Amino acid sequence: MARMKFLCDAERCIECNGCVTACKNENEVPWGVNRRRVVTINDGVVGAEKSISVACMHCSDAPCMAVCPVDCFYKTEDGVVLHDKDLCIGCGYCFYACPFGAPQFPQAGAFGLRGKMDKCTFCAGGPEADRTEAEFKKYGRNRLAEGKLPACAEMCSTKALLGGDGDVIADIYRERVLRRGKGSEVWGWGTAYGPGKAGAQPPAGGKS
Amino acid sequence: MRRAALGAAVLGAAFLAGCGEAQQVTVYKQGKYQGKPDTQAWNNAPPAAELRGSAWNKGDRGSWETAINQRAMGQNEDNRIYKQ
């Protein structure tokens, strides 16, 4: 059973924002709303700059779903977290709950009224009939129903951003890591928290 | 004595009920996701060739997954570079 996931390879991402542009173009996302964005740490520091493309991660146990007071979220059989804009009241609870800042709220009018929530759909549309104008207007293109993957991942020039079944993209990433010769170090304790003092061992039970 | 035994049995059953595990996996109902109607991707006809989507048999989840996974493997440029 497919579990659709995104995976961004920080070693490859060059902060070109091609994924952001592809998403905005494919889904005709309104001004002020970015379903995807590129986050960079150590910006401008030579050798230490790392970028990662972030959008809705389609969590297995999504906190947005848990906090929504009108229960507008649902998860498809492929593990894609979607929501029904007809039910959404634009309260913003999901924005506070999401660790990735994925939910976006279009603002309009002189008083900046907050509209209904908009977020990455993994290019899977919404509850409206698939591949219809109504679905496109509310949620963007339904590429999964066309047998395609999300536009951001398919457009990524360095193939830093991978999208698709978690098992498949994990295999691709594993192959890359082995070729780089980093092995388990790439996501391990040392990568996350640094090597520490010379000769220091990670705490017992910590992931290597 | 009997009343005490009965009480203990009821109390025991109540305590054991606390050990029950609630269903945490989403249960799919035909045509609906958690109360919201939506169509599964594989229940659409494959798009016309000019749209350059994948091909699958309408309604066949397995063939859709095979097609989408094959497309996902297109992201692995190592296949192109090292395995020709």
Chai-1 contact restraints between the chains, C-beta under 6 A:
chainA,res_idxA,chainB,res_idxB,connection_type,confidence,min_distance_angstrom,max_distance_angstrom,comment,restraint_id
A,A2,B,E65,contact,1.0,0.0,6.0,A-B,restraint_1
A,Y74,B,Y33,contact,1.0,0.0,6.0,A-B,restraint_2
A,Y74,B,Q34,contact,1.0,0.0,6.0,A-B,restraint_3
A,Y74,B,K36,contact,1.0,0.0,6.0,A-B,restraint_4
A,K75,B,T26,contact,1.0,0.0,6.0,A-B,restraint_5
A,T76,B,Y33,contact,1.0,0.0,6.0,A-B,restraint_6
A,E77,B,Y28,contact,1.0,0.0,6.0,A-B,restraint_7
A,D84,B,K36,contact,1.0,0.0,6.0,A-B,restraint_8
A,P127,B,K36,contact,1.0,0.0,6.0,A-B,restraint_9
A,P127,B,P37,contact,1.0,0.0,6.0,A-B,restraint_10
A,P127,B,D38,contact,1.0,0.0,6.0,A-B,restraint_11
A,D130,B,T39,contact,1.0,0.0,6.0,A-B,restraint_12
A,D130,B,N44,contact,1.0,0.0,6.0,A-B,restraint_13
A,L144,B,A41,contact,1.0,0.0,6.0,A-B,restraint_14
A,A145,B,A41,contact,1.0,0.0,6.0,A-B,restraint_15
A,A145,B,N44,contact,1.0,0.0,6.0,A-B,restraint_16
A,E146,B,P47,contact,1.0,0.0,6.0,A-B,restraint_17
A,E146,B,G53,contact,1.0,0.0,6.0,A-B,restraint_18
A,G147,B,P46,contact,1.0,0.0,6.0,A-B,restraint_19
A,G147,B,G53,contact,1.0,0.0,6.0,A-B,restraint_20
A,G147,B,S54,contact,1.0,0.0,6.0,A-B,restraint_21
A,G147,B,A67,contact,1.0,0.0,6.0,A-B,restraint_22
A,K148,B,G53,contact,1.0,0.0,6.0,A-B,restraint_23
A,L149,B,R71,contact,1.0,0.0,6.0,A-B,restraint_24
A,K159,B,Q75,contact,1.0,0.0,6.0,A-B,restraint_25
A,K159,B,E77,contact,1.0,0.0,6.0,A-B,restraint_26
A,L162,B,Q75,contact,1.0,0.0,6.0,A-B,restraint_27
A,G164,B,A72,contact,1.0,0.0,6.0,A-B,restraint_28
A,D165,B,N69,contact,1.0,0.0,6.0,A-B,restraint_29
A,V168,B,N69,contact,1.0,0.0,6.0,A-B,restraint_30
A,V168,B,A72,contact,1.0,0.0,6.0,A-B,restraint_31
A,I172,B,N76,contact,1.0,0.0,6.0,A-B,restraint_32
A,E175,B,D78,contact,1.0,0.0,6.0,A-B,restraint_33
